[in-house]
Amino acid sequence: MAASWYGRVPSVLTSGTPPYHPDVGSNTVTNQAISAIKPATNESPVVTLPPTPRIPKALQGITFSISRRWTAQQLARHYGKVFTLSLPVYGPSVVVADSQLAKQVFTASPEALGNIQPNLSRVLGRGSVFALDGDDHRRRRRLLTPPFHGKSIKTYEHIIEEETLRVIADWPDGRSFATLPSMMRITLNAILRAVFGADGDQLDELRRLLPPWVTLGSRLATLPAPKRSYGRYTPWGQLVAQRRKYDAIVDKLIDDKRADTDFERQNDVLALMLRSSYEDGSPMSRNDIRDELLTLLGAGHETTAATLGWAFERLSRHPEVLAALSAEAGTDDNTVRQAVILEVQRTRTVIDIAGRHVWAPAFELGDWVIPHGYSILVSISQIHDDAELFPDPERFEPQRFLAAKPSTYAWIPFGGGTRRCVGAAFANMEMDIVLRTVLRHFTIESTTAPGERWHSRGVAYTPKKGGKSWRIDATDTVLSRA
């Protein structure tokens, strides 16, 4: 079965394909703005909003907060691909489930549309790239991009393989179990080593501190923030207390890094950050470095682990795809694996919305005119489920990505435009290596069990049962007893 499925791969894609990071979802922004801002006149622009559900505003907010995916899906069926909601966190908001309108949003100028307000900087800090807009955002991305693209990420490949082997060595042989906890450990360990360049007691402290912090922060990020913490035993108070511990650990790591006699030759992310500078020659501040590192550590491991958990959940229910992927794992090719990763991200989108804030007096979005102060939420999951873009969208079919790359604004798990995830290429490479390593050493049986339901962790969605794989058998006896 593997041969019949794999045999349909076009020859053009099985020769000379660059590993790990195909040019998908490019964030190139055209010089000619697609979105239009109403010109300044003596008259105010006429606001024209998409339809609003005829349900109380409070109910709109409650249902969206409890289940964003389900609410967006149901409302899109009744009101079309664009509609207006009143939400407790983001205020008056326009939800967009149309790829062409998403393109307008993602390619708009920063002066017209900025980052959603409020955003993850409430949790990650005001020095995080999530907090920045305009020129500040552009300058920061210029510093953050080099460690996660091109030749730089090649230096992290062996780290990811080592961490994968270390974790799967403890997998039970011959029975099923949830893969998500293992994926969380692999991605956290890998990003810690990639960021700090070495292991040690301080990284062990971060391993203990970060997982509960990320879980709590992810949930709080989707809720309205109180005006004060109401004490250290409240959720926001706990978040602040844990953040202080994190700052103390990272301050010590920064001092140790600067004092290292080999500092100038090190290529981990922290060393690159400390040696980098803006166009005017000024370095990143210590506070900004702490916030950016937390952004990379927090956002950089949970979403990738969740996608890998979904990958095992999907593969165990599609034996033909699993067989093709297992056969490919023993080769130097990754054509099938890349198609599988793309399709997992489409059918099981971990981050379901990408938001912007209207800074312009008015913003033209298709036939609509959105006023200043509104939020625009691109429904990534709804666009991925659009039958006009992806025929039979509920079907898990990696073959659809073998003959052609996905359209830039139809396949958007990393967002788009100038705010597209800076670590997209790193995440793609990491998922590729983890899947390859696991399938080289373990045989996963298929199942006819129903697919797992969605589970919201706040910001990200994971498989309800943790990406359970069915009867995993070690093919490497040394590894299975390591």
KOLKOL-501726 format. One record per residue (C-alpha): residue number from 1; x, y, z. Coordinates in steps of 0.2 Angstrom, whole numbers. Layout:
N
seq->NUM | east->X | north->Y | up->Z .
...
This chain:
482
seq->1 | east->0 | north->0 | up->0 .
seq->2 | east->14 | north->11 | up->4 .
seq->3 | east->21 | north->9 | up->-14 .
seq->4 | east->5 | north->13 | up->-22 .
seq->5 | east->2 | north->29 | up->-13 .
seq->6 | east->20 | north->34 | up->-13 .
seq->7 | east->22 | north->30 | up->-32 .
seq->8 | east->10 | north->44 | up->-36 .
seq->9 | east->23 | north->57 | up->-31 .
seq->10 | east->28 | north->67 | up->-46 .
seq->11 | east->46 | north->65 | up->-51 .
seq->12 | east->49 | north->84 | up->-51 .
seq->13 | east->46 | north->83 | up->-32 .
seq->14 | east->57 | north->68 | up->-28 .
seq->15 | east->73 | north->75 | up->-35 .
seq->16 | east->82 | north->90 | up->-28 .
seq->17 | east->69 | north->95 | up->-16 .
seq->18 | east->77 | north->107 | up->-2 .
seq->19 | east->75 | north->98 | up->15 .
seq->20 | east->63 | north->104 | up->29 .
seq->21 | east->58 | north->122 | up->23 .
seq->22 | east->48 | north->123 | up->7 .
seq->23 | east->43 | north->141 | up->2 .
seq->24 | east->26 | north->140 | up->9 .
seq->25 | east->15 | north->154 | up->16 .
seq->26 | east->28 | north->167 | up->11 .
seq->27 | east->26 | north->183 | up->20 .
seq->28 | east->32 | north->194 | up->6 .
seq->29 | east->22 | north->210 | up->6 .
seq->30 | east->19 | north->219 | up->-11 .
seq->31 | east->24 | north->237 | up->-12 .
seq->32 | east->8 | north->242 | up->-19 .
seq->33 | east->-5 | north->241 | up->-5 .
seq->34 | east->-20 | north->230 | up->-8 .
seq->35 | east->-30 | north->237 | up->6 .
seq->36 | east->-36 | north->254 | up->5 .
seq->37 | east->-38 | north->268 | up->18 .
seq->38 | east->-51 | north->281 | up->15 .
seq->39 | east->-42 | north->297 | up->10 .
seq->40 | east->-44 | north->311 | up->22 .
seq->41 | east->-59 | north->322 | up->18 .
seq->42 | east->-70 | north->334 | up->27 .
seq->43 | east->-83 | north->320 | up->28 .
seq->44 | east->-81 | north->305 | up->39 .
seq->45 | east->-80 | north->289 | up->29 .
seq->46 | east->-97 | north->279 | up->28 .
seq->47 | east->-95 | north->264 | up->40 .
seq->48 | east->-102 | north->248 | up->32 .
seq->49 | east->-101 | north->233 | up->43 .
seq->50 | east->-104 | north->214 | up->39 .
seq->51 | east->-119 | north->206 | up->46 .
seq->52 | east->-121 | north->204 | up->65 .
seq->53 | east->-129 | north->189 | up->73 .
seq->54 | east->-146 | north->192 | up->81 .
seq->55 | east->-141 | north->186 | up->98 .
seq->56 | east->-137 | north->196 | up->113 .
seq->57 | east->-119 | north->203 | up->114 .
seq->58 | east->-116 | north->194 | up->130 .
seq->59 | east->-120 | north->177 | up->122 .
seq->60 | east->-109 | north->181 | up->107 .
seq->61 | east->-94 | north->184 | up->119 .
seq->62 | east->-98 | north->169 | up->130 .
seq->63 | east->-100 | north->156 | up->116 .
seq->64 | east->-84 | north->163 | up->106 .
seq->65 | east->-74 | north->162 | up->122 .
seq->66 | east->-79 | north->144 | up->126 .
seq->67 | east->-78 | north->137 | up->109 .
seq->68 | east->-70 | north->149 | up->96 .
seq->69 | east->-69 | north->135 | up->82 .
seq->70 | east->-87 | north->129 | up->84 .
seq->71 | east->-94 | north->147 | up->85 .
seq->72 | east->-85 | north->153 | up->70 .
seq->73 | east->-91 | north->138 | up->60 .
seq->74 | east->-109 | north->140 | up->65 .
seq->75 | east->-110 | north->158 | up->62 .
seq->76 | east->-101 | north->157 | up->45 .
seq->77 | east->-115 | north->144 | up->40 .
seq->78 | east->-128 | north->157 | up->43 .
seq->79 | east->-120 | north->174 | up->39 .
seq->80 | east->-107 | north->170 | up->26 .
seq->81 | east->-88 | north->172 | up->27 .
seq->82 | east->-88 | north->189 | up->35 .
seq->83 | east->-98 | north->194 | up->50 .
seq->84 | east->-97 | north->206 | up->65 .
seq->85 | east->-96 | north->201 | up->84 .
seq->86 | east->-95 | north->209 | up->100 .
seq->87 | east->-81 | north->201 | up->111 .
seq->88 | east->-76 | north->203 | up->129 .
seq->89 | east->-57 | north->203 | up->125 .
seq->90 | east->-56 | north->211 | up->108 .
seq->91 | east->-72 | north->222 | up->108 .
seq->92 | east->-81 | north->225 | up->92 .
seq->93 | east->-73 | north->213 | up->79 .
seq->94 | east->-75 | north->208 | up->61 .
seq->95 | east->-72 | north->189 | up->58 .
seq->96 | east->-65 | north->185 | up->41 .
seq->97 | east->-66 | north->167 | up->34 .
seq->98 | east->-62 | north->172 | up->16 .
seq->99 | east->-44 | north->170 | up->9 .
seq->100 | east->-44 | north->185 | up->-2 .
seq->101 | east->-50 | north->196 | up->12 .
seq->102 | east->-37 | north->188 | up->23 .
seq->103 | east->-24 | north->193 | up->10 .
seq->104 | east->-30 | north->211 | up->11 .
seq->105 | east->-28 | north->210 | up->30 .
seq->106 | east->-11 | north->202 | up->30 .
seq->107 | east->-4 | north->214 | up->17 .
seq->108 | east->-11 | north->230 | up->24 .
seq->109 | east->1 | north->243 | up->29 .
seq->110 | east->6 | north->244 | up->48 .
seq->111 | east->-1 | north->261 | up->49 .
seq->112 | east->-18 | north->254 | up->44 .
seq->113 | east->-18 | north->238 | up->53 .
seq->114 | east->-8 | north->234 | up->68 .
seq->115 | east->-7 | north->219 | up->80 .
seq->116 | east->-23 | north->214 | up->89 .
seq->117 | east->-26 | north->223 | up->105 .
seq->118 | east->-24 | north->216 | up->118 .
seq->119 | east->-12 | north->203 | up->113 .
seq->120 | east->0 | north->190 | up->120 .
seq->121 | east->11 | north->204 | up->127 .
seq->122 | east->0 | north->204 | up->142 .
seq->123 | east->8 | north->187 | up->146 .
seq->124 | east->25 | north->187 | up->137 .
seq->125 | east->29 | north->205 | up->141 .
seq->126 | east->30 | north->222 | up->133 .
seq->127 | east->47 | north->218 | up->126 .
seq->128 | east->40 | north->204 | up->116 .
seq->129 | east->38 | north->205 | up->97 .
seq->130 | east->19 | north->203 | up->100 .
seq->131 | east->19 | north->220 | up->109 .
seq->132 | east->27 | north->230 | up->94 .
seq->133 | east->20 | north->238 | up->79 .
seq->134 | east->26 | north->249 | up->65 .
seq->135 | east->45 | north->253 | up->64 .
seq->136 | east->48 | north->245 | up->81 .
seq->137 | east->41 | north->229 | up->75 .
seq->138 | east->51 | north->229 | up->59 .
seq->139 | east->67 | north->233 | up->67 .
seq->140 | east->64 | north->219 | up->80 .
seq->141 | east->60 | north->206 | up->67 .
seq->142 | east->76 | north->210 | up->57 .
seq->143 | east->85 | north->205 | up->73 .
seq->144 | east->75 | north->189 | up->76 .
seq->145 | east->74 | north->182 | up->59 .
seq->146 | east->93 | north->176 | up->56 .
seq->147 | east->93 | north->162 | up->69 .
seq->148 | east->78 | north->154 | up->62 .
seq->149 | east->81 | north->154 | up->44 .
seq->150 | east->92 | north->147 | up->30 .
seq->151 | east->109 | north->139 | up->36 .
seq->152 | east->106 | north->144 | up->54 .
seq->153 | east->93 | north->131 | up->58 .
seq->154 | east->104 | north->118 | up->50 .
seq->155 | east->114 | north->119 | up->66 .
seq->156 | east->99 | north->114 | up->77 .
seq->157 | east->95 | north->98 | up->68 .
seq->158 | east->106 | north->86 | up->78 .
seq->159 | east->99 | north->94 | up->94 .
seq->160 | east->81 | north->89 | up->89 .
seq->161 | east->86 | north->72 | up->84 .
seq->162 | east->95 | north->69 | up->100 .
seq->163 | east->81 | north->75 | up->111 .
seq->164 | east->69 | north->64 | up->101 .
seq->165 | east->79 | north->49 | up->104 .
seq->166 | east->81 | north->53 | up->122 .
seq->167 | east->62 | north->54 | up->125 .
seq->168 | east->56 | north->40 | up->114 .
seq->169 | east->69 | north->28 | up->123 .
seq->170 | east->57 | north->28 | up->137 .
seq->171 | east->41 | north->24 | up->127 .
seq->172 | east->32 | north->8 | up->132 .
seq->173 | east->34 | north->-6 | up->119 .
seq->174 | east->19 | north->-14 | up->112 .
seq->175 | east->4 | north->-4 | up->119 .
seq->176 | east->-5 | north->12 | up->115 .
seq->177 | east->-2 | north->29 | up->124 .
seq->178 | east->-4 | north->48 | up->122 .
seq->179 | east->10 | north->55 | up->112 .
seq->180 | east->7 | north->73 | up->116 .
seq->181 | east->16 | north->74 | up->133 .
seq->182 | east->32 | north->66 | up->124 .
seq->183 | east->30 | north->79 | up->110 .
seq->184 | east->29 | north->93 | up->123 .
seq->185 | east->46 | north->87 | up->131 .
seq->186 | east->55 | north->85 | up->115 .
seq->187 | east->50 | north->102 | up->108 .
seq->188 | east->54 | north->111 | up->125 .
seq->189 | east->71 | north->102 | up->127 .
seq->190 | east->75 | north->106 | up->109 .
seq->191 | east->71 | north->125 | up->110 .
seq->192 | east->80 | north->127 | up->127 .
seq->193 | east->96 | north->120 | up->119 .
seq->194 | east->94 | north->129 | up->103 .
seq->195 | east->91 | north->146 | up->113 .
seq->196 | east->104 | north->143 | up->127 .
seq->197 | east->117 | north->132 | up->118 .
seq->198 | east->120 | north->120 | up->132 .
seq->199 | east->112 | north->110 | up->146 .
seq->200 | east->113 | north->112 | up->164 .
seq->201 | east->105 | north->115 | up->181 .
seq->202 | east->98 | north->131 | up->176 .
seq->203 | east->89 | north->123 | up->161 .
seq->204 | east->82 | north->110 | up->172 .
seq->205 | east->74 | north->124 | up->182 .
seq->206 | east->67 | north->131 | up->166 .
seq->207 | east->60 | north->114 | up->162 .
seq->208 | east->51 | north->113 | up->178 .
seq->209 | east->45 | north->131 | up->177 .
seq->210 | east->39 | north->133 | up->159 .
seq->211 | east->26 | north->120 | up->156 .
seq->212 | east->14 | north->125 | up->170 .
seq->213 | east->18 | north->143 | up->166 .
seq->214 | east->14 | north->141 | up->147 .
seq->215 | east->-2 | north->131 | up->152 .
seq->216 | east->-8 | north->145 | up->163 .
seq->217 | east->-3 | north->159 | up->152 .
seq->218 | east->-11 | north->151 | up->137 .
seq->219 | east->-28 | north->151 | up->146 .
seq->220 | east->-27 | north->168 | up->154 .
seq->221 | east->-22 | north->176 | up->137 .
seq->222 | east->-39 | north->172 | up->130 .
seq->223 | east->-48 | north->180 | up->145 .
seq->224 | east->-51 | north->198 | up->150 .
seq->225 | east->-37 | north->204 | up->162 .
seq->226 | east->-42 | north->210 | up->179 .
seq->227 | east->-36 | north->228 | up->184 .
seq->228 | east->-25 | north->220 | up->198 .
seq->229 | east->-19 | north->203 | up->202 .
seq->230 | east->-29 | north->201 | up->219 .
seq->231 | east->-14 | north->192 | up->227 .
seq->232 | east->-1 | north->179 | up->223 .
seq->233 | east->-13 | north->164 | up->224 .
seq->234 | east->-25 | north->170 | up->210 .
seq->235 | east->-21 | north->165 | up->192 .
seq->236 | east->-13 | north->182 | up->187 .
seq->237 | east->-4 | north->183 | up->203 .
seq->238 | east->4 | north->166 | up->200 .
seq->239 | east->9 | north->171 | up->183 .
seq->240 | east->18 | north->186 | up->190 .
seq->241 | east->27 | north->176 | up->203 .
seq->242 | east->33 | north->163 | up->191 .
seq->243 | east->38 | north->177 | up->179 .
seq->244 | east->50 | north->184 | up->193 .
seq->245 | east->58 | north->166 | up->194 .
seq->246 | east->60 | north->165 | up->176 .
seq->247 | east->68 | north->183 | up->175 .
seq->248 | east->81 | north->178 | up->189 .
seq->249 | east->86 | north->162 | up->180 .
seq->250 | east->88 | north->170 | up->163 .
seq->251 | east->98 | north->185 | up->170 .
seq->252 | east->110 | north->172 | up->177 .
seq->253 | east->111 | north->164 | up->160 .
seq->254 | east->114 | north->180 | up->151 .
seq->255 | east->128 | north->185 | up->163 .
seq->256 | east->136 | north->168 | up->161 .
seq->257 | east->135 | north->169 | up->142 .
seq->258 | east->143 | north->186 | up->141 .
seq->259 | east->157 | north->180 | up->153 .
seq->260 | east->160 | north->164 | up->142 .
seq->261 | east->178 | north->166 | up->134 .
seq->262 | east->170 | north->157 | up->118 .
seq->263 | east->155 | north->169 | up->117 .
seq->264 | east->160 | north->177 | up->101 .
seq->265 | east->160 | north->160 | up->92 .
seq->266 | east->144 | north->153 | up->99 .
seq->267 | east->129 | north->152 | up->88 .
seq->268 | east->115 | north->148 | up->100 .
seq->269 | east->100 | north->160 | up->99 .
seq->270 | east->105 | north->170 | up->115 .
seq->271 | east->123 | north->173 | up->109 .
seq->272 | east->116 | north->179 | up->93 .
seq->273 | east->104 | north->191 | up->101 .
seq->274 | east->117 | north->197 | up->113 .
seq->275 | east->129 | north->201 | up->98 .
seq->276 | east->115 | north->209 | up->87 .
seq->277 | east->111 | north->227 | up->86 .
seq->278 | east->99 | north->238 | up->77 .
seq->279 | east->103 | north->249 | up->62 .
seq->280 | east->109 | north->263 | up->74 .
seq->281 | east->121 | north->251 | up->83 .
seq->282 | east->111 | north->250 | up->99 .
seq->283 | east->109 | north->233 | up->106 .
seq->284 | east->93 | north->225 | up->113 .
seq->285 | east->89 | north->229 | up->131 .
seq->286 | east->90 | north->215 | up->144 .
seq->287 | east->72 | north->217 | up->147 .
seq->288 | east->68 | north->215 | up->129 .
seq->289 | east->79 | north->199 | up->127 .
seq->290 | east->70 | north->191 | up->142 .
seq->291 | east->53 | north->194 | up->134 .
seq->292 | east->59 | north->188 | up->117 .
seq->293 | east->67 | north->172 | up->124 .
seq->294 | east->50 | north->169 | up->134 .
seq->295 | east->41 | north->171 | up->118 .
seq->296 | east->52 | north->159 | up->109 .
seq->297 | east->51 | north->146 | up->123 .
seq->298 | east->33 | north->148 | up->126 .
seq->299 | east->25 | north->150 | up->109 .
seq->300 | east->39 | north->140 | up->101 .
seq->301 | east->36 | north->123 | up->109 .
seq->302 | east->18 | north->122 | up->113 .
seq->303 | east->11 | north->124 | up->95 .
seq->304 | east->24 | north->113 | up->87 .
seq->305 | east->21 | north->99 | up->100 .
seq->306 | east->2 | north->101 | up->98 .
seq->307 | east->4 | north->99 | up->79 .
seq->308 | east->15 | north->83 | up->81 .
seq->309 | east->2 | north->76 | up->93 .
seq->310 | east->-11 | north->79 | up->79 .
seq->311 | east->0 | north->71 | up->67 .
seq->312 | east->1 | north->54 | up->76 .
seq->313 | east->-18 | north->55 | up->79 .
seq->314 | east->-21 | north->57 | up->60 .
seq->315 | east->-8 | north->44 | up->55 .
seq->316 | east->-14 | north->30 | up->66 .
seq->317 | east->-31 | north->33 | up->57 .
seq->318 | east->-24 | north->33 | up->39 .
seq->319 | east->-14 | north->17 | up->36 .
seq->320 | east->-10 | north->20 | up->18 .
seq->321 | east->-2 | north->37 | up->23 .
seq->322 | east->6 | north->29 | up->38 .
seq->323 | east->14 | north->16 | up->27 .
seq->324 | east->21 | north->28 | up->15 .
seq->325 | east->28 | north->39 | up->28 .
seq->326 | east->36 | north->24 | up->37 .
seq->327 | east->44 | north->18 | up->21 .
seq->328 | east->51 | north->35 | up->17 .
seq->329 | east->58 | north->37 | up->35 .
seq->330 | east->72 | north->25 | up->30 .
seq->331 | east->78 | north->36 | up->15 .
seq->332 | east->85 | north->53 | up->13 .
seq->333 | east->69 | north->60 | up->5 .
seq->334 | east->55 | north->70 | up->14 .
seq->335 | east->43 | north->73 | up->1 .
seq->336 | east->29 | north->63 | up->8 .
seq->337 | east->33 | north->69 | up->26 .
seq->338 | east->32 | north->87 | up->20 .
seq->339 | east->15 | north->84 | up->12 .
seq->340 | east->9 | north->76 | up->28 .
seq->341 | east->15 | north->90 | up->39 .
seq->342 | east->6 | north->103 | up->28 .
seq->343 | east->-10 | north->93 | up->28 .
seq->344 | east->-10 | north->90 | up->47 .
seq->345 | east->-8 | north->109 | up->49 .
seq->346 | east->-23 | north->112 | up->37 .
seq->347 | east->-35 | north->99 | up->44 .
seq->348 | east->-30 | north->101 | up->63 .
seq->349 | east->-26 | north->119 | up->64 .
seq->350 | east->-18 | north->123 | up->81 .
seq->351 | east->-20 | north->142 | up->81 .
seq->352 | east->-37 | north->146 | up->74 .
seq->353 | east->-36 | north->165 | up->73 .
seq->354 | east->-24 | north->179 | up->68 .
seq->355 | east->-30 | north->196 | up->73 .
seq->356 | east->-26 | north->214 | up->68 .
seq->357 | east->-32 | north->231 | up->76 .
seq->358 | east->-38 | north->245 | up->65 .
seq->359 | east->-28 | north->260 | up->68 .
seq->360 | east->-33 | north->269 | up->52 .
seq->361 | east->-48 | north->281 | up->52 .
seq->362 | east->-57 | north->268 | up->42 .
seq->363 | east->-51 | north->252 | up->33 .
seq->364 | east->-59 | north->245 | up->17 .
seq->365 | east->-61 | north->226 | up->18 .
seq->366 | east->-69 | north->220 | up->2 .
seq->367 | east->-86 | north->228 | up->1 .
seq->368 | east->-85 | north->233 | up->19 .
seq->369 | east->-78 | north->249 | up->28 .
seq->370 | east->-72 | north->245 | up->46 .
seq->371 | east->-70 | north->259 | up->58 .
seq->372 | east->-55 | north->264 | up->69 .
seq->373 | east->-54 | north->254 | up->85 .
seq->374 | east->-61 | north->238 | up->78 .
seq->375 | east->-53 | north->221 | up->78 .
seq->376 | east->-51 | north->210 | up->63 .
seq->377 | east->-50 | north->191 | up->66 .
seq->378 | east->-44 | north->180 | up->52 .
seq->379 | east->-52 | north->163 | up->55 .
seq->380 | east->-38 | north->152 | up->50 .
seq->381 | east->-47 | north->136 | up->53 .
seq->382 | east->-62 | north->141 | up->43 .
seq->383 | east->-51 | north->146 | up->28 .
seq->384 | east->-43 | north->129 | up->29 .
seq->385 | east->-60 | north->121 | up->29 .
seq->386 | east->-66 | north->130 | up->13 .
seq->387 | east->-71 | north->118 | up->0 .
seq->388 | east->-68 | north->131 | up->-14 .
seq->389 | east->-49 | north->131 | up->-9 .
seq->390 | east->-47 | north->113 | up->-3 .
seq->391 | east->-60 | north->100 | up->-11 .
seq->392 | east->-67 | north->88 | up->2 .
seq->393 | east->-59 | north->98 | up->16 .
seq->394 | east->-63 | north->87 | up->30 .
seq->395 | east->-54 | north->73 | up->21 .
seq->396 | east->-36 | north->70 | up->27 .
seq->397 | east->-27 | north->69 | up->10 .
seq->398 | east->-8 | north->74 | up->10 .
seq->399 | east->-8 | north->70 | up->-9 .
seq->400 | east->-16 | north->87 | up->-12 .
seq->401 | east->1 | north->95 | up->-7 .
seq->402 | east->12 | north->83 | up->-18 .
seq->403 | east->9 | north->91 | up->-35 .
seq->404 | east->9 | north->109 | up->-29 .
seq->405 | east->13 | north->120 | up->-14 .
seq->406 | east->-2 | north->128 | up->-5 .
seq->407 | east->-8 | north->145 | up->-10 .
seq->408 | east->0 | north->158 | up->1 .
seq->409 | east->-16 | north->165 | up->8 .
seq->410 | east->-26 | north->149 | up->8 .
seq->411 | east->-14 | north->139 | up->19 .
seq->412 | east->-10 | north->150 | up->34 .
seq->413 | east->-6 | north->140 | up->50 .
seq->414 | east->8 | north->153 | up->54 .
seq->415 | east->-2 | north->168 | up->50 .
seq->416 | east->3 | north->180 | up->36 .
seq->417 | east->11 | north->196 | up->31 .
seq->418 | east->24 | north->205 | up->41 .
seq->419 | east->18 | north->197 | up->57 .
seq->420 | east->20 | north->179 | up->50 .
seq->421 | east->28 | north->168 | up->63 .
seq->422 | east->46 | north->171 | up->63 .
seq->423 | east->50 | north->153 | up->68 .
seq->424 | east->39 | north->145 | up->55 .
seq->425 | east->55 | north->137 | up->46 .
seq->426 | east->62 | north->131 | up->62 .
seq->427 | east->45 | north->123 | up->67 .
seq->428 | east->44 | north->114 | up->50 .
seq->429 | east->61 | north->107 | up->51 .
seq->430 | east->58 | north->101 | up->69 .
seq->431 | east->42 | north->92 | up->65 .
seq->432 | east->51 | north->84 | up->50 .
seq->433 | east->65 | north->77 | up->60 .
seq->434 | east->54 | north->71 | up->75 .
seq->435 | east->42 | north->62 | up->63 .
seq->436 | east->57 | north->54 | up->54 .
seq->437 | east->66 | north->49 | up->70 .
seq->438 | east->51 | north->41 | up->78 .
seq->439 | east->46 | north->31 | up->62 .
seq->440 | east->64 | north->25 | up->60 .
seq->441 | east->63 | north->17 | up->77 .
seq->442 | east->45 | north->12 | up->80 .
seq->443 | east->31 | north->4 | up->71 .
seq->444 | east->14 | north->12 | up->74 .
seq->445 | east->-2 | north->2 | up->71 .
seq->446 | east->-17 | north->9 | up->63 .
seq->447 | east->-35 | north->10 | up->71 .
seq->448 | east->-53 | north->12 | up->66 .
seq->449 | east->-57 | north->22 | up->82 .
seq->450 | east->-65 | north->39 | up->79 .
seq->451 | east->-54 | north->54 | up->77 .
seq->452 | east->-50 | north->63 | up->93 .
seq->453 | east->-60 | north->79 | up->98 .
seq->454 | east->-53 | north->96 | up->99 .
seq->455 | east->-47 | north->102 | up->116 .
seq->456 | east->-44 | north->120 | up->120 .
seq->457 | east->-28 | north->124 | up->130 .
seq->458 | east->-33 | north->143 | up->129 .
seq->459 | east->-23 | north->149 | up->114 .
seq->460 | east->-19 | north->132 | up->106 .
seq->461 | east->-30 | north->117 | up->102 .
seq->462 | east->-23 | north->99 | up->105 .
seq->463 | east->-31 | north->82 | up->103 .
seq->464 | east->-43 | north->78 | up->117 .
seq->465 | east->-34 | north->61 | up->121 .
seq->466 | east->-17 | north->68 | up->119 .
seq->467 | east->-14 | north->61 | up->101 .
seq->468 | east->-15 | north->43 | up->106 .
seq->469 | east->-6 | north->31 | up->95 .
seq->470 | east->-11 | north->13 | up->95 .
seq->471 | east->1 | north->-1 | up->99 .
seq->472 | east->18 | north->7 | up->96 .
seq->473 | east->31 | north->-7 | up->94 .
seq->474 | east->50 | north->-3 | up->94 .
seq->475 | east->60 | north->-9 | up->79 .
seq->476 | east->76 | north->-5 | up->87 .
seq->477 | east->79 | north->-16 | up->103 .
seq->478 | east->94 | north->-6 | up->109 .
seq->479 | east->84 | north->10 | up->108 .
seq->480 | east->69 | north->3 | up->116 .
seq->481 | east->79 | north->-2 | up->132 .
seq->482 | east->90 | north->13 | up->132 .
